[in-house]
Amino acid sequence: MFKMAYAEIHDILNRAKLDQLPKLDISILRNVVVEGMIPYLKFLAYEMGFRAEIRMGDYDNIVQESLAGGSGIVKKDTDCILIFSKIDGLSWSLARNFASLEKEEIQNQILNIHKTITNVLGGIRNQTNGMILWCGFELPLYPSLGIGDGQIASGQSEIIAELNNFLRSSLRNIPNAYYVDLNLCLARVGGRAFYDERYWHIGRAPYSREGLAEIASEAFKYIRAGKGKNKKCLVLDCDNVLWGGIIGEDGLSGIKLSKVYPGSPYTEFQQEVLNLYSRGIILALCSKNNDKDVWEVFRTHPDMVLKENHIAAAEINWEDKATNLKKIAINLNIGLESMVFIDDSEFEVNLVRDAIPEITVIHLPKDKSVEYRNILASCGLFDTLALSAEDRERGDMYRLEALRKKMQNEAPDLETYLRSLEMVVELNLVDDYTLPRVAQLTQKTNQFNLTTRRYSEADIRAFMQAEEVDVLTLRLSDKFGDSGLVGVCILKRSKQTALIDTLLLSCRVLGRGVEDVFIAQALKLARQRKCESVIAEYYQTAKNEQVKNFYPRRGFESIPRSSDKEGWRYCISLSGPLMEEPSYFKEIRSFLNE
Amino acid sequence: MPKERVFKIISQLMNVPLDQVHEHSSPETIAKWDSFQHMNLILALEEEFNIKFGDEEIMQMGNAGVIVKSLQSKGVRD
């Protein structure tokens, strides 16, 4: 976790030009002495590009500091309030005198702690919306009732676990407030090493240097994620990282990769990488190899946990890794500072550190493959404060986009490329299931949006029920995957004329000619509804310049405007032959064709 | 001699130039050397020399010279 010694951290901070960095205000409320943690917090902030200003609340003044009129360390612009409320300080009897407590007393103590938690959270939120990080209560290493504690209902460990549950759910009910699991820190370091009894007695400082370092690292995972500095892409070397040995020399059957030793450290490491993929982290490969050899392992080795479809981009060649990493960043369209690079070679690691300081580099020492999994799992660089459904699909979406891009570069012309995508579009009228997505698209779409009219779900429902309005939806899939519902067209009729009130496409599917199917289908629908002409509009915004000439290019005629403030209006007659649908779609499924 | 290493760590922890650290350096002569920083100094020394001080030893370490003697008494020779 911290490779440097405590003194070295002080030394680095003494020399650093901190005053040029943006400030990160951390206020610590506590009933114990944790001053030893300050250098760690400052160092972690420095690594992230910030200058931490750390303010300590008065000892054992958690409630007072949380309320307005305390010593003033909780302020409106405080970035983070870190709270240490050791159970020994909140309730000596629950912590140390549990064996002689009556049930009623236990209940009283619990209620008091509940009240404290609620008061402190309320007090802080009255003053600031800054991030609250509250360290949970540590379970006793040696419960007062000994092994009997686990056998009775509401033993000491159980009571403390329940207090943690209360704290956790109280924090969950408040925006930007999080539970920091000290018991995880304790377990990782080990109980005897986590505490320093000497300083507990000399100065009410319970945690050892190791304990302080672990807690600081854990707290910083939240701060990093809160500041949006969490990493989004993991770039992996292959030989001696994903498997033991060198594929080009040892061959498919010679590399170490299996469920049992000496291959098991690598399959376990790969599983950890796969977990990151499932959390929405983009995976890429950067390896000096023949790319055929590497992909053969991915495709045919029975113990590969990672598969080809997990990898969004790969640079497998003999060029230098710094160049290749930059290529990967361009290919995936992500920033270098959101990338983490993992390699076993000290040479490559140092080269990348020197050439691209923005990229975070993790070194996996070749002789320590058994530690690979823990090195990755403990880094916390990819942690986010919450996981959305979109996070879980992100890895796949980036992979598909990179594949399309690659094909586009290889295809001789645009139409051949579009044809090779084997696109299938599906047109339907809005229904109960698609209604929320349709409203969302009208709210969010900016670029390919002719009129930028924003509608709520209630608006769309009203259209759905209106006789003279049709809401068309468009779905797109291709040989790489399903893009989902990506287009909306709203057609309003008045006598023999239809008005295209809304025409929009999600930016995810631009440049694939989908708009030509959409408009052709809209005109077809208007004709089926017995209209004789269609009116279309374009309202300019800061973002929709690209569709300015959409209608004139498709044979619509301009209607003169009375003033510059109006939108542009166009008209097309439905009496002649209609616009043709492009031929490069594999299939056009439409409710109109049924 | 552990003396040089002790002086260096004191200079790093207290953020003072190395040539200003001597055997009589103490909380009285170095502004930043308060009780919290004393604790951090002990943690840094224990890490550097891979030893543990007893609680009473910690309380008696009044200046740099005492720290060096205390290390020597634990068998630290260089």
Interface residues (C-beta under 8 A of the other chain):
Chain A: A5 Y6 A7 E8 H10 D11 N14 V33 E35 G36 P39 R198 Y199 H201 I202 G203 A205 S208 R209
Chain B: K8 I9 Q12 L13 N15 S35 F36 M39 N40 L43 A44 E46 E47 E48 F53 G54 D55 I58 M59
